[in-house]
Amino acid sequence: MSPPTPSAPIQPPADSPNAGRLHHAKVNLAYLALGEKAAVAPASLTMRSALTTTRYVIRYLIRRLLRYAKYALAGAAIAAIGGTILGTIGSGLAFFAAPGIGVGMGMGVLTAVAKFGWRHRGDHFRGGVWQGMTARALAGNDGATDEAIDAANAEERRRAENRKTREDVWMRV
């Protein structure tokens, strides 16, 4: 006699469609709680799919809640330690180490300038300058030619800026 070959997972027997509402509710709750391991599965494929999806969503939400509870517990422990031991020892030092209003304002201004620059000159910082060089490299130009082109372009940009400054009445000193 040969050993049995592995086949598809064994499905629980289907629920009879002629049973009462209480029996269907018990079968659905058992399938919701146990999944494929339930003794009897709902007869309807739609109901089985809905219960399986609901089961996965509930498990996901419980895992998220436990994860956030763990973070909250760790944060509460750190706050308790920081508020008691370190707060007692370092309260005098914190008076001198804490930033004042001027330092806070300076940090805010620097953050605003950095964000503004990243939004408005972002292509320059994120590689927009290198796109011309990449195109020339893919075209097969040599380094010396690229240097000459870059120098000519820089000189032309400087002249264009000077022209624009001279034409703008408000930029004159």
C-alpha positions in Angstrom: 0.0 0.0 0.0 1.5 3.4 -1.0 1.4 6.4 1.4 -1.2 9.1 0.7 -0.2 11.9 -1.6 -0.5 15.4 -0.3 -3.5 17.2 -1.9 -5.3 20.4 -1.4 -6.1 21.4 2.3 -9.1 19.7 3.7 -12.1 21.9 3.6 -14.7 21.6 6.4 -18.0 20.2 5.4 -20.5 22.8 4.2 -23.4 24.0 6.2 -26.8 22.7 5.2 -29.0 25.5 3.6 -32.1 24.2 5.3 -30.9 24.8 8.9 -32.3 27.5 11.2 -31.0 31.0 11.8 -29.5 30.1 15.1 -27.5 27.3 13.5 -26.3 29.5 10.7 -25.2 32.2 13.3 -23.3 29.5 15.3 -21.6 28.3 12.1 -20.7 31.8 11.0 -19.3 32.7 14.4 -17.3 29.5 14.6 -15.9 30.2 11.1 -15.1 33.8 12.0 -13.2 32.7 15.1 -11.5 29.6 13.7 -11.3 30.1 9.9 -10.4 27.0 7.9 -10.1 25.0 11.2 -13.8 25.3 11.9 -15.9 22.1 12.1 -18.4 23.3 9.6 -18.1 26.1 7.0 -20.9 28.3 5.8 -22.6 27.0 2.6 -22.3 30.3 0.8 -19.0 31.3 -0.9 -19.9 34.9 -0.4 -20.4 34.4 3.3 -17.2 32.5 3.7 -15.3 35.2 1.8 -16.9 38.0 3.9 -16.1 36.2 7.2 -12.5 35.5 6.1 -12.0 39.1 5.2 -13.6 40.3 8.4 -11.4 37.9 10.4 -8.3 39.2 8.7 -9.3 42.8 9.3 -10.1 42.2 13.0 -6.7 40.4 13.4 -5.0 43.3 11.8 -6.7 45.9 14.0 -5.9 43.9 17.1 -2.2 43.7 16.1 -2.1 47.4 15.5 -3.8 48.2 18.8 -1.3 46.0 20.6 1.6 47.6 18.8 0.4 51.1 19.7 -0.2 50.0 23.3 3.4 48.8 23.4 4.6 52.1 22.2 2.5 54.0 24.7 3.7 51.8 27.5 7.4 52.4 26.5 6.7 56.1 26.2 5.0 56.3 29.6 8.0 54.4 31.2 10.5 56.8 29.6 8.4 59.8 30.6 8.2 58.5 34.2 11.9 57.9 34.4 12.7 61.3 32.8 10.2 63.1 35.0 11.5 61.6 38.3 15.1 60.7 38.4 16.5 62.8 35.6 14.1 65.7 36.4 15.4 65.8 39.9 19.1 65.7 39.0 19.0 67.9 35.9 16.5 70.5 36.7 19.1 73.1 37.4 21.1 72.2 34.2 17.9 72.3 32.1 17.4 75.9 32.9 20.7 76.7 31.1 20.4 74.0 28.4 16.9 74.8 27.2 16.7 77.0 24.2 15.3 80.5 24.7 12.9 82.4 22.6 15.5 83.7 20.2 17.1 80.3 19.6 13.6 78.8 18.9 12.8 81.6 16.5 16.2 81.1 14.8 15.5 77.4 14.4 12.1 78.1 12.9 13.5 80.6 10.4 16.3 78.1 9.4 13.7 75.4 8.9 11.5 77.6 6.8 14.4 78.7 4.6 15.5 75.1 4.1 12.0 74.0 3.2 11.5 76.9 0.8 14.9 76.2 -0.9 14.1 72.5 -1.2 10.7 73.3 -2.8 11.8 76.0 -5.2 15.4 74.8 -6.0 14.8 71.1 -5.4 15.7 70.1 -8.9 19.1 71.8 -8.5 19.7 69.8 -5.3 18.1 66.6 -6.4 20.2 66.1 -9.5 18.8 68.5 -12.1 22.3 69.8 -12.7 23.5 66.4 -13.7 20.9 65.7 -16.4 22.8 67.6 -19.0 26.0 65.8 -18.1 24.3 62.5 -18.2 22.9 63.1 -21.7 26.4 64.1 -22.9 27.9 61.1 -21.3 25.4 58.8 -23.0 26.1 60.6 -26.3 29.8 59.7 -25.9 31.4 63.1 -25.5 34.8 63.3 -23.8 35.5 65.1 -20.5 37.5 68.0 -22.0 34.6 68.9 -24.3 32.2 68.7 -21.4 34.4 71.0 -19.3 34.5 73.6 -22.1 30.8 73.4 -22.6 30.1 73.8 -18.9 32.5 76.8 -18.6 30.8 78.5 -21.6 27.4 77.9 -20.2 28.4 79.3 -16.8 29.8 82.4 -18.3 26.7 82.9 -20.4 24.5 82.4 -17.3 26.6 85.0 -15.4 26.2 87.5 -18.3 22.4 86.9 -18.5 22.1 87.5 -14.8 24.1 90.7 -15.0 21.9 91.9 -17.9 18.8 91.1 -16.0 20.1 93.0 -12.9 20.9 96.1 -15.0 17.5 96.1 -16.6 15.7 95.9 -13.2 15.4 99.4 -11.8 14.9 98.1 -8.2 18.1 96.1 -8.2 20.3 99.1 -8.8 22.2 100.4 -5.9 
